[in-house]
Amino acid sequence: MGLLEGKVALITGAARGQGRAHALAYAREGADIVAVDILEQVATSPYPTGSRDDLDETARLVKDTGSRVIAIGADVRSSEQLDEAVLRAREELGRIDLVTANAGIWNTAPFWEMSEQQWAEMVDINLSGVWRTAKAVTPTLIEQGSGSIVVTSSVNGLEPGRNFAHYAAAKHGVIGLMKNIALELAPHGIRCNAVCPGAIDTPMTHWQGAYDIFHGGPGGTIEDQRASGYHFHALRGAGMLDPSVIANAALWLHSGMASAVTGVTVPVDGGHLLMGGVNTSPIRL
């Protein structure tokens, strides 16, 4: 018996990267998966967002574990689309037990130079999208009398990040939202918690602007990113973290092993927040 045997998990941003890691981790522990992603380009994203091919690949990998899967194109900026995804999940899989509100984007600019559209899309997806996801699924969880919601914040939900104030503001907001969801749903036997990833090796961190941040100026490369990952984390050997480490933390939060855990924030950051800055003497091996 897996940790999530017999459960159905809905995951947003599931087409690739962190969302795919969640889907596979839960499926390997027995859960059936509702994989949701936007399937169109977000205007202010400087890297390609998830495609139908990406989502279909997630579905294929989940099926290989033996779990059932539904792959649904839906935008977390649309309550109507999320409501339709929940309805389809209930019709085809019978229930929803677990929700991982993972969909998010990242881009950079000094706060006084970013456009209204940059700010609005960031907050609409990274913060309001979490609210809409929880809102869409909560009536089902209340009806069932149980459930678990895990939301994706960031270490930048606990500290600032230079040149992405909109991202940090949204991720700080996710933690406040999580605490309120946990408080309001506790009488219904439903838990809500947050994971706060450190520097994760996903498509979100593979674009020129990200490489330049890791380099400390223009001209950054993937090698700069890989080297800087060691300075971002305190643990020996912790460079850019694999998304599976975040999925494993969320898996625990969703499982019966965390049955008395709600309203908490779990950094999965290789000790980054211990340092109050960067690791000037990383041990790589």
Stockholm file with secondary structure:
# STOCKHOLM 1.0

chainA/1-285         MGLLEGKVALITGAARGQGRAHALAYAREGADIVAVDILEQVATSPYPTGSRDDLDETARLVKDTGSRVIAIGADVRSSEQLDEAVLRAREELGRIDLVTANAGIWNTAPFWEMSEQQWAEMVDINLSGVWRTAKAVTPTLIEQGSGSIVVTSSVNGLEPGRNFAHYAAAKHGVIGLMKNIALELAPHGIRCNAVCPGAIDTPMTHWQGAYDIFHGGPGGTIEDQRASGYHFHALRGAGMLDPSVIANAALWLHSGMASAVTGVTVPVDGGHLLMGGVNTSPIRL
#=GR chainA/1-285 SS CCTTTTCEEEEESTTSHHHHHHHHHHHHTTCEEEEEECCSCCTTCSSCCCCHHHHHHHHHHHHHTTCCEEEEECCTTCHHHHHHHHHHHHHHHSCCCEEEECCCCCCCCCTTTSCHHHHHHHHIIIIIHHHHHHHHHHHHHHHHTCEEEEEECCGGGTSCCTTCHHHHHHHHHHHHHHHHHHHHHGGGTEEEEEEEECSBCSGGGCSHHHHHHHHTSSSCCHHHHHHHHHHHCCSTTCSSBCHHHHHHHHHHHHSGGGTTCCSCEEEESTTHHHHTSCCSSCCCC
#=GC SS_cons         CCTTTTCEEEEESTTSHHHHHHHHHHHHTTCEEEEEECCSCCTTCSSCCCCHHHHHHHHHHHHHTTCCEEEEECCTTCHHHHHHHHHHHHHHHSCCCEEEECCCCCCCCCTTTSCHHHHHHHHIIIIIHHHHHHHHHHHHHHHHTCEEEEEECCGGGTSCCTTCHHHHHHHHHHHHHHHHHHHHHGGGTEEEEEEEECSBCSGGGCSHHHHHHHHTSSSCCHHHHHHHHHHHCCSTTCSSBCHHHHHHHHHHHHSGGGTTCCSCEEEESTTHHHHTSCCSSCCCC
//
